[in-house]
Each structure stands twice: as structure tokens, then as C-alpha cells.
Amino acid sequence: MAGVLLLALPWAIEVFALRHTEARLRSELVKVRQRIERVGVNSFLAGQKNDQRLHYDLLEDEFIDLRRGQLLTAAQGDTIATLPRQQQGELVDFRVLRASFVHDGQPYTLEIGKSMESVEDVYGLLRGFAAYALVFAVLTTLLIELGVINYLLRPVDQIVMRLRAVQGPTPPPLPPLHTGTWDFQYLDNSIQQMLQKIRTVFEQEREFIANVSHELLTPISILQNRFENMLQAENLPEEAEMQLVTSQKTLQRLTATLRTLLLISRIENAQFARPDRVDIKELLAEIVEELDYRLQDQHIALQQQLTDDPVMAPANRTLLFTLFYNLLSNAIKYNLPEDGRIAITGAAQADGSYVLVVHNTGKPIPKEQLPYLFERFRRFDDGRVEGFGLGLSVVRSVAQFHFIRISAASDEQGTSFTLHLPRPR
């Protein structure tokens, strides 16, 4: 619509300028006829040659030409046309209104003209005014449309904000969306149903993992006791003893895996309290002290630069210890074989939150694997490092339990884990 208006605007302004000029010429014609009727035609033609009176204004932009002569035919009537006329010794185009009349039995022809240059001036003025008016109209329309669109799409923004607030597959029930638009209500109901299905499936999976893990721990404990009793037997062949020791190690790894799965399940079921106010600097110092022997063995330099005093409250200190222990343990495990580095940096934000980054040198994680880094049993190394891929799953579960946003990035310089700690309450 705006494009059609832009194309038609010059033509419309030109037509308007011509119609305005023609209206002025007709108005002048009426005034001249009235004056002739009042004072007579001889007052105009007195002293003129050839019974003709031609008068230009001072700038020669307008003229009046009155002459005694032949009447125009009825078919011709009053005519308006663009005709050449003299102006300062040159022929220029004038918009000319030609009319005829009879006065005291004599026919007369009257021409009133206005130069097209002056019409062009009016045209330019109107064009400038129309351009400003069009720009104003377009901007006003855009602003109104944006306001209307924002108002109409406000429920969509609310839906998106509600979805972004979902932490994990078991979000709390969301309140109904307040909108009178049926489409948005249908969309919100569909999302609610989808979240409910996800919540139900995840709870079933979580319950299954918890039950299986718990049920498997009992027979594993029995097998471990039997293996220990068999190892205490006299005259046990060396080969059998080696097989029993290997079996014990396998059971220990299986036990550790099941206990980790149970821990994740308990965290996701919110079976832990958060009664503590945890000093993050103090907590990290305790973890670094516990991992110091591993740092020395691999000749890894650890640097800490935490501004202010980061605090988590309310929080569960044991779970936070597990979170940071797993991150630092992975930073050591996947670091360079010799002379690696680990940097722990952090700074408070304007909104009261705290951003903490754990960076380690080492082989980068492929970019396409980063979205799956926190999933269970995901391993991105070549198998040289022992583990089952559950450490970062525990980290994610603890982070979600404490409303901590965590993300990972990796490049040739190493791997970084960024944690956004919420403002303490």
C-alpha cells in the first residue's frame, strides 16, 4: 500500500497543483467579468490599438488579454490549455483560460493566464509538504503497528518467559495464561500438556533408575562379601585370587555408578535440604587442599582470582562440595600431561549475582559435542581416562537444584565452565 502511494503521489500533487491554478484562473475570470459589467468595457480598451488590451503583472507571471472579436462556439465554450506566450521577450508556457462574452452587442474574447513556472513553484511546495506528511504518516503508522503488534503478541512473550524459566524436566505447574485470544490459550494449553507429559515420563524414568539402583546394591554387597571371604581362604590358587580381585574392582566401579545414579535421583527428587550459607572461597580452598596431591603429581599450576566474597544461600554445602569437586577433578583429569594450568576466576555482577569460571588447559572438546556434555554416560575422550561419564551429570543436577546456570565452552586454549550463582537471600 505504501509503495502504491509513493508511486501515485507525484501525479496526484501535479494534478492538484493544476486544478488549484485553474480554480484561481476561473476566480479571476469572474472578477474581471464583474468589473466589466460595473465600469464597462471601454474603460479597459480606451487608448488601445486594435481593440485589444494586454496586461502583465510586474513579474510577468500572470496576464489578462481582452480583445474585441469573434465569439467562441458553443462546442468550444470556456477552454483551459497550456499555450506559449511572451514573457520578457521569450516564449514560455502559460496555463491559459480563454472565454468569450457579449457586451453592449459586441463580442469579446478574454484570456487570463498564469506562467507554468509559477505553477511548478506551487507544485514544488506541495511536493515538499507531501513528502514530509508522507514520512510523518509512515512513521506514525509504523509506531502504531509496532505498538499494536507488541500488545497483541504480549501473551507470546509471556509464554516464552515461562518456558525459559523452566529448569529441568520437572518444572512446577505453571499458572494459566491470562489472555482473551483463543489461539494463545490453545498454544498455552498445548505447552502445559507437553510439559506434563515430559514431567510424567521423566518421573517414571527417575523412579525406575532409583528403584533399580537401590535393588542392585544389595546383591552387589553380598557378592563383595563373598569375594572377600573367598580371598581369605587358604591354599587359594594365584590365578583364582587375581580373578577375584578383578571381580571386586568391577563390583566397586558398579557400586560407585549406582550410588552416583541414586545421588542424581535424590537431587532431582529434591530430597536434600538447603539450610546452609556457604562461603564459596572457603569451600574452594577446602577442595583444592584435598586435590593438592594430584595437582603436584601432574605439575599443574592452579590460580585463583575471586573478587568480593561469593556466597550461596540457601544452599546444601555437601552438594556444592560435590559440584566444585567434580569440576576441579575433571579439570585435573583432562588437563595437559605435564605443566598444565587451572584458573578459577569470579566477579560480582550488578544484579547481585556472581559469575565464576573454571578454566583448564588441555585437549579441546569438539564443538558438536558441547550440547551433550552434561548428559549421563557421555564420554568425549578416547577412553584413556577412567570413568563412566556421570561426573558432569551430577554437576548439572546440583546446579539446577541451587538455581545455578552453568555452561561450557572449549577451544584450543582449553575448556571453561561458567557458573552464574544467584543472588544470596
Secondary structure, DSSP 8 states (H G I E B T S, - for coil): -HHHHHHHHHHHHHHHHHHHHHHHHHHHHHHHHHHHHHH-SHHHHTT-GGGEEEEE-TTSSEEEEEEE-----TTT-SEEEEEEEEETTEEEEEEEEEEEEEETTEEEEEEEEEEHHHHHHHHHHHHHHHHHHHHHHHHHHHHHHHHHHHHHTHHHHHHHHHHHT--SS----------S-HHHHHHHHHHHHHHHHHHHHHHHHHHHHHHHHHHHHHHHHHHHHHHHHHHTSTT--HHHHHHHHHHHHHHHHHHHHHHHHHHHHHHHTT-S---EEEEHHHHHHHHHHHTHHHHHHTT-EEEEEE-S--EEEEE-HHHHHHHHHHHHHHHHHTS-SSS-EEEEEEEE-TTS-EEEEEEE-SS---GGGGGGTTSTT---S-S-S---S-HHHHHHHHHHHTT-EEEEEEETTEEEEEEEE----
